[in-house]
Amino acid sequence: MKIKELSLSERPRERLLSYGPAAVSNGELLSILLRSGTKQLNVLEVAQTLLRECEGSLVKISQLSIEHLCHFPGIKADKAATLVAAFELGRRFISETSCVKEKAITCCKDAYRALIPMFKGLEHEEAWVIFLDKGHRIIDIQSLGIGSDDRVVIAPRQIARRAIELSAISLIIAHNHPSGNPEPSEADINMTLSIHNTCKTCDINFLDHIVVTDHNFYSFAEEKIVSPEDL
């Protein structure tokens, strides 16, 4: 049955408009994002198929790449991009609400709490940076790049240039290990030292590099691999 053949009270978009988003199911919300179905499946059935294959878990759907999403019936690149964008906005919203701008970062645990929403559930590596003012208050949190399942490349000069543009005094970088093991690799250590040296040259305080997993973290500053003067 096509969506247009449903009564107005059964159509996902009309239900949201009439009753608000809290009254709409996960499948209905996904169908609103997907917009249309196929000749065989209406958009609600496409959304329900996606949910069923992911065991009803929005977390599992959020972990799917655009390529993987395109394997589902009725989902091509444009619809997959819409879903990925929606979940990314959700992550950024959580980050903003869990870590208010201008809040001071006083220790590596504060930085971990500020960053964990960006990394939760990811199956690939990403790198992020927190820019801080002279009171270690957050100016901004920005993405540095997306990598593979075991590597992400970070450009030290890009970080320093952005810090200067924001008038940041200090910064903390972080990347995740999807494996669940936060111990840094030799490449992680070399990258950290390179960023530390670049920041020192630009008179920017490099406070820490944190390796994040869903349940714990590794702090280079805490382990004395980097020792910023003002920590």
N, C-alpha and C positions, 0 to 999 in steps of 0.2 A: 504494500500500500504506500502510495506517495504521501509525503508530508502534507501536500495541499488537500489531500482527501481526508485528513484528520480534522476533527472539529477544532475550532480556535482554542478551546480550553485544553487541548492535548498537544498543541504545537509548542515546541521548546521555546522559541523566541517570544511568542505571545504569552506563554506562562511566566517567563521572566519579567516581561513588561507589566503584567497584571499583578503578580504576587511577589516580585522581587527575587534576587539571585539565590537567597537562602532556601527558597521553596523549590528550587530546580535541582534535579539529580545530576550526578557527575556525567552520566551519559548525555543528558540534555545540554549541559554546558559545553561538552566537547562537540556536540552536533551543531551548536551555534557557531563555534569557531570554524568547523569544517564547511558549513554553509550549504553543501549539496551532496547528494549521494551518487549512485550509479543507476543503470537501467534495471539492475537486479535488486539493489538494496537502496532503501531510502537513507537519508543522512543519519537518522537516529540509529538505524541498524548498523551503519558503518561505524558509528561511535561505540555502540554496544559490542561489536566484534572486537574492536581495539581494546576495550576494557576487559572483555572476557579473556583474550589472549594474554593480557598482562595481569591476570588474576585479580581484576578489579582494583589494581593499585595505581594511583596517580603517580606515585614515586617511580614505579617501574616505567611508566609511560614517559616521564620526564627525563629518564636516563637514555631513551632511544635517540639515536642520531637521525638526521633527515633521511639518510640512506635507508636505515632500518624501517622508519615509518612508511617509506614508499613501498615496502613489501606488503602492506596491508591493503585489502581491496578498497577502492574508492579514495585512496590517499596518494596524491602525486606531490611533486616538489613544492608547489605553492601552498597546499594545505599543510604539508609537513612543516614548512617554514613558519606558518601561522601558529602551529602548536608549539614549536620550539621557542618562538618569540614570547608566547603567553607564559610558558613555564619560566623563562629567563626573567620576565618582568616580575613574576612571583618571587623568585630568588632575591631580586634586587629590592623589592618591597620589604621582604623579611629582614634583609640586611639593614635597611634604613630604619625600620622600626625597632630592631634589636640593638642598634648602635647609633644613637643620635649624634649628628654632626656636632662638633665642638666638645664632645665628651673626651676627657683626658685618658690616654692609654698609659697606665702606670706600671704594667708588667706584661710578660708574654701571654699570660692567661687572658688579659683584657683583649689583646690582639687576636688571640684564638677565637674568643667569643664573638668578636666583630666580624671575623672572616668565615667562620664555619658555615653560615647560610649559603655562601658562594660555592662551597665544595661538597655539601652534603649529598651523598648518593651518586656522585659522578663516577663514571667508569673510564674516564680519560683524565690526563693531567691538565690543569690550568694554573696560571700564575696571576696573582693580584698584588697590588701595592696600596698601603695606607700612607697618605701624606699628612704630616703633622706640623702644627705651628710651634712656636718656642715654648709653649706650655704643654706640649705633647697632646694638644687637642686635635681631633680629626678635622682636617680640611676637606679631604675627599678620599674615596676608595675607588680604585680603577682597575680594570682588567689589563693585564700585560700580554695575554695571548693564550691560545688553546693548543694543546699538544696531542700526543698519542697516548696509549695506555701506560707508557713507562718513560715519557720524556716530554719536556716543554722547554722551548728556547726563550731566553730572556735577553733583551738588548740593554746593557747597562747605560749607554748614552741616551737612549730613549727615556729611561727612568729619570736620569739626571736633568734632561731638558724639560720634562714635564714638571719636575719639582721646582725648577727655577721659574717656570711660567706661573705656577701656583703660589710662589713665594713661600714654599715649604722650607722649614728649617731641618726637619728630620723625616725619615721614612722607614717603613718596615715592609719587607716583601714576604710573600708566602706562596707556596705551591703545594699541591696535594699529591699523595701517593695512593692511588686506587687499590693497591695491594693490601693496604691496611697496616703496613710496616712503615713507621715514620723515620727510620734510620736513613740518613742522607747517603747518597752514593758519592763516589769520587767526583763525578761530574757536578753534582750538587755543591760540593765543597769548593771546587774550582770556580764555579759560576758565582758563588757567594763572595769569594775573595776578589773576583774581578769587579763585581758591583761595589764592594766595599772600597776598593782603590779608586774607582771612578767617582764615587760620591766624595771621597776625601779630596780628590783633585778639584772638585767643584764646590768645596766647603759646605757639603751637605752631610748631616749626621746620619749614618747608616746604623740604625738601632738594632735590627735583628732580621734574620731570615727564619721563617717558621715553616716546617714541613708538616702538613695537616693530613690527618685521616679522620674518618667519621667519629672515632672514639678517643683519640689522643693526638699528641703533637710532639715535635722535636724543635727545640729552640737553640739556634746557633749561639746566641748571646748567653743563654743559660749554661751551655756547655763550654763557654769561653773560647769558641772557635773565632768569633768576632768579639771585640771588646770596645765598643764605642765609649768615648770619654765621658759622656753625660748620662750613661745608664746607671 
